[in-house]
Amino acid sequence: MSKENKEYEDVCYICRRTESQVGKMIHIPNNICICSDCMQKTFDTMNNSNLGSMGSYMDMMQMSSFQNPLNEVPKKQKLKKKKEKEKEEPILDINHIPAPHIIKGKLDDFVVGQDFAKKVISVAVYNHYKRVSTGTLEDIEIEKSNMLMIGPTGSGKTFLVKTLAKILQVPLAITDATSLTEAGYIGDDVESVISKLLAAADNDVEKAEKGIIFIDEIDKIAKKQSTTNRDVSGESVQQGMLKLLEGSEVEVPVGATNKNAMVPMTTINTRNILFICGGAFPKLEKVIKARLTKQMAIGFGGELRDKYDNDPNILSKVTAEDLREFGMIPEFLGRLPIVFSLEELTKDMLVKVLVEPKNAIVKQYQKLLALDEVDLKFEDEALEAIAEKALKKKTGARALRAIIEEFMLDIMYEIPKDDNIGMVTITKEYLEGSGAPRIEMRGTDRMHIEMNP
């Protein structure tokens, strides 16, 4: 192969797609490349039309290339091959997994608060990958440490799992339980989550079998109270996931999530795949309160029925009985031995989320303005005002970016106009609409600049 051909991608002679789109090409004489899809379609056409043998087909292709040289793709229409990225060295080696306190320390760099949740997940991951690397110890088989995370929206469930997978450098598949249905109905069946993990592992089966699957919105597959209609997305999905969670061999398509697709199939063993389920479980607080207040005594030793009405961490008192009452079947809960809750974010925690993590929102904007050689600062009162606004929205940490995007719009628009601006300080008055940010020009005293609050 010439040097020029190595630099540019092959292009299919028939459909004109590049090898980065369709994969490895089939090369035939006269420098003709054909993708596997077009080759298969051609074979199907030949079989249906009785056109003859493969040899006559090749002769036809060669003749067409001589008769129609314009079909050759010009150099200016070819794509250069992308340079292969250097493989990142894993921060943690799963074959020599470090102690839980080291894993928690890595999580602390990215996730604010949730100390109990981080401790639980660090121990569970440590035990799981020790089990993966050692297998069976003296004929004692160690069971999987599948987890169930319960926490209000915006408390950091998905972010915690994403950070964990990034630290461990293992394949991660994130799926939504709301799209799962019983096999045979419209939607994804439960085994499609394994296909997503295989895709995340670049179709490496061995790598996928040591990955992590996070199933979000798991509370949406709770058993429905109404029995008049068939429950194809509730209890039946829980039943279908039992074998996956416990560990079984599953046949999945390669490069697709639909088994009916004309793609090769492969078998994946889920025995060493760590499943983490998460959900907000709305109205679970009422179930917990009902259980806690069911046997309230009357008299001096009695407790008031409204004792738990204002308890922000009522979810930490959850039991398997509460989850069964909510609609999760006992067999499903039995395969998720580790159940823990995340705290609802307080005002102080939201302020820390703004500034402390390595990729904090405030740091992101400071980096953006630093590219224009402008320093961005936030007053402490301004950070508290942002946290208070986020609490009112009741969507946790997700509200922070929406709030900052709103008041940073005018600043990001106005700053590039003047190259003399050296520093911008966000004040509480600007956030409340009664003032403007403080602007410091290069080499001069501070001055105010009026912007639309």
Buried (B, 14 or more C-beta within 10 A) or exposed (E): EEEEEEEBBBBBBBEEBBBEEBEEBBEBEEEBBBBEBBBEEBEEEBEEEEEEEEEEBEEEBBEEBEEEEEEEBEEEEBBEBEEEEEEEEEEBEBEEBBEBEBBBEBBBEBBBBBEBBBBBBBBBBBBBBBBBBEEEEEEEEBEBBBBBBBBBBBBBBBBBBBBBBBBBBBBBBBBBBBEBBBBEEEBBBBBBBBBBBBBBBEEEBEBBBBBBBBBBBBBBBBBBEEEEEEBBBBBBBBBBBBBBBBBEEBEBBBEBBEBEEEBEEBEBEBBBBBBBBBBBBEEBBEBBBEBBBEEEEEEEEEEEEEEBEEBEEBBBBBEBEBBBBBBBBEEBBEBBEBBBBBBBBEBEBBBBBBBBBEEBBBBEBBEBBEEEEBEBBBBEEBBBBBBBBBBEEEBBBEBBEEBBEEBBEBBEEBBEEEEEBBBBBBBBBBBEEEBBBBBBBEEEEEEEBEBEB
